[in-house]
């Protein structure tokens, strides 16, 4: 029992660290878009460099982590294309059309989708605390966005891409948990990034983002390593120890971090309404930690 609690506690910490990195990365991505870097170039560079970095790292550390069964290729292909490539692009594209807070708010409607799916598939038990946690999280995210100088700042296309990012993030969590039963999280992530980067070659050759933005190589490396490889790896590690719903809800800490990082680095206003929103998100995360949440 003690070991199970410590394992879950480690999972919470891993997802928290992933949210910390994602939150600051969203602000950095908005800075790059303000510098006229295309969300298409950033999304392709992010996933391609992430793949190359992981392949080289695992080849040095443990080549066995690069091996998968041929019969799992279709699964890994779907996971990489929809769970990673389209997921990352939808999120970055939403940031480029709206603002960091709105993009994060829309993406983190995903825990509600995870809960609905879990209840339908009977992998989650209905609980008042779960519904309250989701409600507090959504309300908190909405208040953070409402408190920004631009508000929601939504166009029709921005709303569509934002909701799509929520669906794809939920898919990434639920579908990824299935792969974690058989594979190490770094194996799953490497192959996912591989197929994700492959699909981007249909748009343009993989080195084109660097040619189009020759002075942004350092920024691309930062986004690939600190906004993709490390946080996605940490999230998968946490997902091994937690349910998809619980991991997704803990990750809603990202808009709290995003709001504060936007305040610090982009000089965006952080007012009372946003602070109240952050408090509601924290309440949601605390609620889902209660012992009887799964009863």
C-alpha positions as CSV (number, residue, x, y, z in Angstrom):
1,X,0.0,0.0,0.0
2,X,2.8,2.4,0.9
3,X,4.7,1.5,-2.2
4,X,1.6,2.2,-4.3
5,X,1.1,5.6,-2.7
6,X,4.8,6.5,-3.3
7,X,4.5,5.4,-6.9
8,X,1.5,7.6,-7.4
9,X,3.2,10.5,-5.7
10,X,6.1,10.1,-8.1
11,X,3.6,10.1,-11.0
12,X,2.1,13.4,-9.7
13,X,5.5,15.0,-9.5
14,X,6.4,13.9,-13.0
15,X,3.2,15.3,-14.5
16,X,3.7,18.5,-12.5
17,X,7.2,18.9,-13.9
18,X,5.8,18.3,-17.4
19,X,3.2,21.0,-16.9
20,X,5.9,23.4,-15.6
21,X,7.9,23.0,-18.8
22,X,4.8,23.1,-21.1
23,X,3.6,26.2,-19.4
24,X,6.8,28.2,-20.0
25,X,7.1,26.8,-23.5
26,X,3.7,28.2,-24.5
27,X,4.9,31.7,-23.7
28,X,8.1,31.1,-25.6
29,X,6.2,29.9,-28.6
30,X,4.1,33.0,-28.6
31,X,7.3,35.1,-28.5
32,X,8.5,33.2,-31.6
33,X,5.2,33.8,-33.4
34,X,5.5,37.5,-32.6
35,X,9.0,37.3,-34.2
36,X,7.3,36.2,-37.5
37,X,8.1,32.5,-37.2
38,X,5.4,30.3,-38.8
39,X,3.6,27.9,-36.6
40,X,4.0,25.3,-39.4
41,X,7.8,25.7,-39.3
42,X,7.9,25.6,-35.5
43,X,5.7,22.5,-35.3
44,X,7.8,20.7,-37.9
45,X,11.2,21.7,-36.3
46,X,9.9,20.8,-32.9
47,X,8.9,17.2,-33.7
48,X,11.8,16.5,-36.1
49,X,14.6,17.7,-33.8
50,X,12.9,15.9,-30.9
51,X,13.0,12.6,-32.9
52,X,16.7,13.0,-33.9
53,X,17.7,14.0,-30.3
54,X,15.9,10.9,-28.9
55,X,17.4,8.5,-31.4
56,X,20.9,9.7,-30.8
57,X,20.5,9.7,-27.0
58,X,19.0,6.2,-26.9
59,X,21.5,4.9,-29.3
60,X,24.2,5.9,-26.9
61,X,22.4,4.9,-23.6
62,X,20.6,1.8,-24.6
63,X,19.9,0.7,-28.2
64,X,17.4,-1.9,-27.0
65,X,15.0,0.9,-26.3
66,X,14.8,1.6,-30.0
67,X,13.5,-1.8,-30.8
68,X,9.8,-2.5,-31.3
69,X,7.7,-5.4,-32.7
70,X,6.8,-5.0,-36.4
71,X,3.2,-5.8,-35.6
72,X,3.1,-2.7,-33.4
73,X,4.1,-0.4,-36.2
74,X,0.4,0.5,-37.1
75,X,-0.2,1.5,-33.5
76,X,2.9,3.6,-33.2
77,X,2.1,5.3,-36.6
78,X,-1.4,6.3,-35.4
79,X,0.1,7.4,-32.0
80,X,2.8,9.5,-33.6
81,X,0.6,11.1,-36.3
82,X,-2.5,11.9,-34.2
83,X,-1.1,11.9,-30.7
84,X,2.0,13.9,-31.3
85,X,2.2,15.6,-34.8
86,X,-1.3,16.8,-35.1
87,X,-1.6,17.4,-31.4
88,X,1.4,19.7,-31.2
89,X,0.4,21.5,-34.4
90,X,-3.2,22.2,-33.3
91,X,-1.9,23.7,-30.0
92,X,0.8,25.9,-31.6
93,X,-1.6,27.0,-34.4
94,X,-4.2,28.0,-31.7
95,X,-1.5,30.1,-29.9
96,X,-0.7,31.8,-33.2
97,X,-4.4,32.7,-33.7
98,X,-5.3,33.6,-30.2
99,X,-3.1,34.0,-27.1
100,X,-1.3,31.6,-24.8
101,X,-4.0,31.5,-22.1
102,X,-6.8,30.8,-24.6
103,X,-4.9,28.0,-26.3
104,X,-4.1,26.4,-23.0
105,X,-7.6,26.8,-21.8
106,X,-9.1,25.1,-24.9
107,X,-6.5,22.2,-24.8
108,X,-7.3,21.6,-21.2
109,X,-10.9,20.8,-21.8
110,X,-9.2,17.4,-22.5
111,X,-9.6,16.0,-18.9
112,X,-13.4,16.4,-19.2
113,X,-13.2,14.3,-22.4
114,X,-11.0,11.8,-20.6
115,X,-13.5,11.5,-17.8
116,X,-16.4,11.0,-20.2
117,X,-14.4,8.3,-22.1
118,X,-13.4,6.6,-18.8
119,X,-16.9,6.5,-17.6
120,X,-18.2,5.1,-20.9
121,X,-15.5,2.4,-21.0
122,X,-15.9,1.7,-17.2
123,X,-12.3,2.4,-16.4
124,X,-13.3,5.4,-14.3
125,X,-15.9,5.2,-11.5
126,X,-18.3,8.1,-11.2
127,X,-17.4,10.4,-8.3
128,X,-18.7,13.8,-7.1
129,X,-15.1,14.8,-6.5
130,X,-14.1,14.1,-10.0
131,X,-16.9,16.2,-11.4
132,X,-16.1,19.0,-9.0
133,X,-12.4,18.8,-9.9
134,X,-13.1,19.0,-13.7
135,X,-15.6,21.9,-13.1
136,X,-13.1,23.8,-11.0
137,X,-10.4,23.3,-13.6
138,X,-12.5,24.5,-16.5
139,X,-13.8,27.5,-14.5
140,X,-10.3,28.4,-13.5
141,X,-9.0,28.2,-17.0
142,X,-11.8,30.4,-18.2
143,X,-11.2,33.0,-15.6
144,X,-7.5,33.1,-16.5
145,X,-8.4,33.8,-20.1
146,X,-11.2,36.3,-19.2
147,X,-8.6,38.3,-17.2
148,X,-6.3,38.8,-20.2
149,X,-6.3,42.1,-22.0
150,X,-7.6,40.4,-25.2
151,X,-10.1,38.1,-23.4
152,X,-10.8,34.9,-25.3
153,X,-9.7,36.6,-28.6
154,X,-11.3,33.7,-30.5
155,X,-11.9,33.5,-34.2
156,X,-13.8,30.6,-35.7
157,X,-10.6,28.9,-36.9
158,X,-8.9,29.5,-33.5
159,X,-11.9,27.8,-31.7
160,X,-11.8,24.8,-34.0
161,X,-8.1,24.3,-33.7
162,X,-8.3,24.8,-29.9
163,X,-11.0,22.2,-29.5
164,X,-9.2,19.9,-31.8
165,X,-6.1,20.2,-29.6
166,X,-8.2,19.1,-26.6
167,X,-9.5,16.0,-28.5
168,X,-6.0,15.1,-29.6
169,X,-4.5,15.6,-26.1
170,X,-7.1,13.3,-24.7
171,X,-6.3,10.8,-27.4
172,X,-2.6,11.1,-26.7
173,X,-3.2,10.3,-23.1
174,X,-5.7,7.5,-23.5
175,X,-4.0,5.8,-26.5
176,X,-0.6,6.3,-25.1
177,X,-1.4,4.5,-21.9
178,X,-2.2,1.5,-23.9
179,X,1.3,1.5,-25.4
180,X,2.9,1.9,-22.0
181,X,1.8,-1.5,-21.1
182,X,4.3,-3.0,-23.5
183,X,6.9,-0.4,-24.1
184,X,9.2,1.9,-22.2
185,X,8.0,5.5,-22.3
186,X,11.1,6.7,-24.2
187,X,10.6,3.9,-26.8
188,X,7.0,5.0,-27.3
189,X,8.0,8.6,-27.5
190,X,10.8,8.1,-29.9
191,X,8.7,6.1,-32.4
192,X,5.9,8.5,-32.0
193,X,8.1,11.5,-32.8
194,X,9.5,9.5,-35.7
195,X,6.2,8.9,-37.4
196,X,5.1,12.4,-36.5
197,X,8.1,13.9,-38.2
198,X,7.6,11.7,-41.2
199,X,4.1,13.0,-41.8
200,X,5.4,16.5,-41.8
201,X,7.6,15.7,-44.8
202,X,4.4,15.8,-46.8
203,X,4.3,19.5,-46.1
204,X,8.0,20.3,-46.7
205,X,11.4,18.8,-46.4
206,X,12.5,18.4,-42.7
207,X,15.4,20.9,-43.0
208,X,13.3,23.7,-44.5
209,X,12.3,25.3,-41.1
210,X,16.0,25.9,-40.5
211,X,16.5,27.3,-43.9
212,X,13.5,29.6,-43.5
213,X,14.6,30.7,-40.0
214,X,18.5,30.5,-40.0
215,X,18.8,32.6,-36.9
216,X,16.3,30.5,-34.8
217,X,18.2,27.2,-34.5
218,X,18.8,27.8,-30.8
219,X,15.2,28.6,-30.2
220,X,14.1,25.4,-32.1
221,X,16.5,23.3,-30.1
222,X,15.0,24.8,-26.9
223,X,11.5,24.1,-27.9
224,X,12.3,20.5,-29.1
225,X,14.2,19.5,-25.9
226,X,12.5,21.5,-23.1
227,X,9.0,21.8,-24.6
228,X,8.8,18.3,-26.2
229,X,11.3,15.6,-25.3
230,X,11.5,16.2,-21.5
231,X,7.9,17.2,-20.7
232,X,6.3,14.6,-23.0
233,X,8.7,12.0,-21.5
234,X,7.8,13.1,-18.0
235,X,4.1,13.0,-18.7
236,X,4.3,9.5,-20.1
237,X,6.3,8.4,-17.0
238,X,3.5,9.9,-14.9
239,X,0.9,8.3,-17.1
240,X,2.3,4.9,-16.3
241,X,1.5,5.4,-12.6
242,X,-1.8,7.4,-12.9
243,X,-5.1,7.1,-14.7
244,X,-5.3,9.1,-18.0
245,X,-7.9,11.3,-16.3
246,X,-5.9,12.1,-13.2
247,X,-2.7,12.8,-15.2
248,X,-4.6,15.0,-17.6
249,X,-6.2,17.0,-14.7
250,X,-2.9,17.5,-12.9
251,X,-1.5,18.8,-16.2
252,X,-4.1,21.6,-16.1
253,X,-1.5,23.3,-13.9
254,X,0.0,24.4,-17.2
255,X,-2.3,27.5,-17.6
256,X,-1.4,28.6,-14.1
257,X,2.3,28.4,-15.1
258,X,1.5,29.9,-18.5
259,X,-0.3,32.9,-17.0
260,X,2.6,33.7,-14.7
261,X,5.3,33.2,-17.3
262,X,3.4,35.4,-19.8
263,X,3.2,38.0,-17.0
264,X,6.9,37.8,-16.4
265,X,8.3,37.4,-20.0
266,X,5.6,38.9,-22.3
267,X,4.4,41.7,-19.9
268,X,0.9,40.4,-20.1
269,X,-1.4,41.6,-17.3
270,X,-2.0,39.2,-14.3
271,X,-5.0,40.6,-12.5
272,X,-7.3,39.4,-9.7
273,X,-9.5,37.4,-12.0
274,X,-6.6,35.5,-13.3
275,X,-5.3,34.8,-9.8
276,X,-8.7,33.6,-8.8
277,X,-8.7,31.3,-11.9
278,X,-5.3,29.9,-10.8
279,X,-6.8,29.2,-7.4
280,X,-9.7,27.2,-8.9
281,X,-7.3,25.1,-11.0
282,X,-5.3,24.3,-7.9
283,X,-8.5,23.4,-6.1
284,X,-9.4,21.0,-8.9
285,X,-5.9,19.4,-8.7
286,X,-6.2,19.1,-4.9
287,X,-9.7,17.5,-5.1
288,X,-8.5,14.8,-7.5
289,X,-5.8,13.8,-4.9
290,X,-8.3,12.8,-2.2
291,X,-8.2,9.1,-1.2
292,X,-11.9,8.5,-2.0
293,X,-11.8,10.1,-5.5
294,X,-12.0,6.7,-7.1
295,X,-14.8,5.3,-5.0
